[in-house]
Amino acid sequence: MKVTLQNLTKTFPSRNKKEQKEVVAVSNFTFEIPDGTLIGLLGPSGCGKSTTLSLICGLLKPTSGKIFFGDDEVTHLSPENRGVGMVFQNYALYPHLTVKQNITFPLENLKGKDKMTKQEMAQKALETAKLVQIEELMDRKPSELSGGQQQRVAIARALVKMPRVLLLDEPLSNLDARLRLATREEIRRIQQKTKITTVFVTHDQEEAMSISDLIVVMKDGIVQQIGKPQEVYNDPCNLFVAKFLGTPPINIFKGKVKDRKLYIGNTAVMDTDIPDMPVTVGIRPEGFMADEKGEFECELERIEVMGRDISVIAKHEQCETPVFRAIINGENEIQGQKVRFSLKPRKVYLFDNEKGSRIEVN
């Protein structure tokens, strides 16, 4: 099911009675979600991603704009009439019901031609439980399940009536690191098998990048960039996106361009083709190469061995943070108190100092 958002805006009244200024949670969001894809809504807390999900679901009404499922406008439809499945951050399972009863609950509310017999509901619940691999837990109560198992029950309950759109609101935030990894892989497997259009909300960029077909990066209710995860990582449109995506994060330095050369401090580190100006320089951790003749000299803080790679933690007076991190090949030997690097031009990004917008370099 294709989902189209047209100029979607949601505002809330200010809690400050003296200031009647409205709070804009989502601002003029226009986007077409292709049929059968998994979209990651990504951004820091308060950026508007969960509000967007609630607008798609129907839990909130937009201040302006329209929502379409396929060719059908659903802007003013109630949630139960939209054909959506919702998985909440806290699972929201019914504690007094068994797993089987939790999964069949949405089917009991079907009416008319969609109404099912008890036998049909039981069969459908079992099929869905098998999809999420919890069929052996059908007679247990939620309190008897682990966090990961409860999450699967919540997903099964959302999937059992085969919704047109599946919505996941930070579904992994209550799980430990190992379980998060396994569960996100499971969500991707289920989505690819069912081909249900899915919107996945998270503040964890690694989660979003690992399972999404497309990611939407948001800040203060405004969409910053939309694209395939690796394309957004490799080609961020502004400083916010560059800093938000990447583990370890991008390294930020004060720089300037003079006579077609990029300077960090008093050292020319690479050639460039833009006019003279002060700039903010972003360098991905993998953008450094250990080079005894490299122009970029730094003070070595420490070395962390990560198997085939080495993480070099170093200091530079023009760095935004006390130290920065460079990831280099483990075969390199780093000795002494100083370390020198040459830079990979495609991993170096220049940004406008005032607006934070990307400065394109050929």
ABEGO torsion letter per residue (X at the ends): XBBBBBGBBBBBBBABAABABBBBABBGBBBBBBBGBBBBBBEBBGAGAAAAAAAAAGABBBABEBBBBEABBAAABBAAAAGBBBBBAAGGBBAABBAAAAAAAAAAABBEAABBBAAAAAAAAAAAAAAAGAAAAAABBAAABBAAAAAAAAAAAAAAAGBABBBBBGAAAABBAAAAAAAAAAAAAAAAAAGBBBBBBBABAAAAAAABABBBBBBGGBBABBEBAAAAAABBABAAAAAABEOBBBBBBBBBBBGGBBBBEABBABBBABBBBBBBBBBBAAABBBBAABABBBBBABBBBAEABBBBBBBBAABABABBBBBBBAABBBBEABBBBBBBAAABBBBBAAAGBBBBBX
